[in-house]
Amino acid sequence: MTEMFAPLTFAHGAPLPNRLMLAPLTNQQSHADGTLSQAELHWLTMRAKGGFGGVMTAAAYVTTEGKGFPGQLGIHDDICLPGLTQLAAAINAAGSRSAVQLHHAGIRADQKASGLQAVGPSDDAATGARAMNIAEVEATIEAYIAAAERAHRAGFNGVELHGAHNYLLCEFLSLTHNHRDDLYGGSLENRARPLRKIIHGIRARCGAGFTLGVRLTVERFGIEIHEARALCGELMAEKELDYLDLSLWDVFKEPEAAAFKGRSLIDWFAELPRHATRLGVAGQIRSGGEAQRSLDAGADFVLIGRAGIANHDFPQRLARDADYQMPKLPLSRAHLAQEGVSPVFLDYLQNFPNFMEPV
Ligand SMILES: Cc1cc2nc3c(=O)[nH]c(=O)nc-3n(C[C@H](O)[C@H](O)[C@H](O)COP(=O)(O)O)c2cc1C
């Protein structure tokens, strides 16, 4: 049985003090130029003080054309450094490990917020996005690495690459979104090339004390579970990554693919040889029991999303009561405001079905 409050070491960087990490949560609280707001600082610092062993920022955009939402945190430019430095210091001072999630929204970029045409691996009629040429793919790879260096300079313990949810890195991996016939399309190896080049670059340029994770979708958006398993297995064997974060949306659900039914998603990934890489999972972990079940099923740590919005001190509550469950949904605006959720974040949360009381 994995002890929820035992530290977790990584191949690179500082250990997590416990197995509970705040999941990346977009909250639209940043300034229009991508710099940090006091509201965002407050919301994340509260989670670090509430006992999360790791606190990750929302998805932060690495290039202007990759901006996915109004009010998104930026890490695309040095103008973001002062705010990021303040945020890393506040999270670290609370005894938590700090990470930035590096993001490019690809064809899902918000063209109004960025002021630029969206780009992706291939033209996309539905969004009006256009295919990147090779020089643009390579410049974007460099932008991810430069963003990781910025996070390092700001004092973060590490970064996570957002390779999930049909954003740019996931679109490259996707069998339905990537129609390229160059070195970035076709075989799984080619489709994973941008991700691997970013991993190599960050490992080479951010030093051995910097923790590097990757978040992946394992089914949907043209990602097939057999390919996701193959890629996870290879990435873990290559030993450059410190952890994989599997965004499962429901840790214990069964895969969609008929050939993989009969076992839960977590089981298909927990059995892969892990070498020194750690495995984190996210999706519907709302109680001490569900967190412990995920660890018992083989996860090294769990990422907590909505329960961490509902209770800034969800980990401290689990430490006191192993059976603690997050408050019953839907939640009131008053409750969430007390938990450090600002009005603009409250409005965004209204998009998530049944999370908040209707206004
Ligand atoms: C309000 C909200 C914002 C989110 N923003 C992000 C994000 O920026 N990056 C990301 O990878 N996932 C994002 N997610 C997904 C969460 O990180 C998490 O994987 C998902 O909510 C499932 O965990 P949960 O059931 O504990 O909430 C978001 C989810 C919610 C509810």
The ligand as an SDF file (V2000), in Angstrom:
LIG
                    3D

 31 33  0  0  0  0  0  0  0  0999 V2000
  -11.8110   24.5660  -14.3420 C   0  0  0  0  0  0  0  0  0  0  0  0
  -10.8990   23.5520  -14.9810 C   0  0  0  0  0  0  0  0  0  0  0  0
   -9.7780   23.9910  -15.6610 C   0  0  0  0  0  0  0  0  0  0  0  0
   -8.8680   23.0630  -16.2250 C   0  0  0  0  0  0  0  0  0  0  0  0
   -7.7260   23.5190  -16.8220 N   0  0  0  0  0  0  0  0  0  0  0  0
   -6.7930   22.6380  -17.2640 C   0  0  0  0  0  0  0  0  0  0  0  0
   -5.5400   23.0900  -17.7490 C   0  0  0  0  0  0  0  0  0  0  0  0
   -5.2160   24.2830  -17.7700 O   0  0  0  0  0  0  0  0  0  0  0  0
   -4.6600   22.1450  -18.1770 N   0  0  0  0  0  0  0  0  0  0  0  0
   -4.9560   20.8030  -18.1460 C   0  0  0  0  0  0  0  0  0  0  0  0
   -4.1340   19.9760  -18.5460 O   0  0  0  0  0  0  0  0  0  0  0  0
   -6.1220   20.3550  -17.6500 N   0  0  0  0  0  0  0  0  0  0  0  0
   -7.0320   21.2300  -17.1920 C   0  0  0  0  0  0  0  0  0  0  0  0
   -8.1950   20.7730  -16.6310 N   0  0  0  0  0  0  0  0  0  0  0  0
   -8.3290   19.3320  -16.3350 C   0  0  0  0  0  0  0  0  0  0  0  0
   -7.8690   19.0650  -14.8920 C   0  0  0  0  0  0  0  0  0  0  0  0
   -6.4790   19.2970  -14.7430 O   0  0  0  0  0  0  0  0  0  0  0  0
   -8.1800   17.6210  -14.4330 C   0  0  0  0  0  0  0  0  0  0  0  0
   -7.4070   16.7080  -15.1760 O   0  0  0  0  0  0  0  0  0  0  0  0
   -9.6420   17.2820  -14.6100 C   0  0  0  0  0  0  0  0  0  0  0  0
  -10.4550   18.3180  -14.0680 O   0  0  0  0  0  0  0  0  0  0  0  0
  -10.0090   15.9590  -13.9200 C   0  0  0  0  0  0  0  0  0  0  0  0
   -9.7120   16.0180  -12.5540 O   0  0  0  0  0  0  0  0  0  0  0  0
  -10.8570   16.2830  -11.4390 P   0  0  0  0  0  0  0  0  0  0  0  0
  -11.9560   15.2970  -11.7180 O   0  0  0  0  0  0  0  0  0  0  0  0
  -10.1220   16.0530  -10.1480 O   0  0  0  0  0  0  0  0  0  0  0  0
  -11.3310   17.6940  -11.6110 O   0  0  0  0  0  0  0  0  0  0  0  0
   -9.1320   21.6730  -16.1160 C   0  0  0  0  0  0  0  0  0  0  0  0
  -10.2870   21.2530  -15.4510 C   0  0  0  0  0  0  0  0  0  0  0  0
  -11.1480   22.1520  -14.8590 C   0  0  0  0  0  0  0  0  0  0  0  0
  -12.3350   21.6470  -14.0860 C   0  0  0  0  0  0  0  0  0  0  0  0
  1  2  1  0
  2  3  1  0
  2 30  2  0
  3  4  2  0
  4  5  1  0
  4 28  1  0
  5  6  2  0
  6  7  1  0
  6 13  1  0
  7  8  2  0
  7  9  1  0
  9 10  1  0
 10 11  2  0
 10 12  1  0
 12 13  2  0
 13 14  1  0
 14 15  1  0
 14 28  1  0
 15 16  1  0
 16 17  1  0
 16 18  1  0
 18 19  1  0
 18 20  1  0
 20 21  1  0
 20 22  1  0
 22 23  1  0
 23 24  1  0
 24 25  2  0
 24 26  1  0
 24 27  1  0
 28 29  2  0
 29 30  1  0
 30 31  1  0
M  END
$$$$
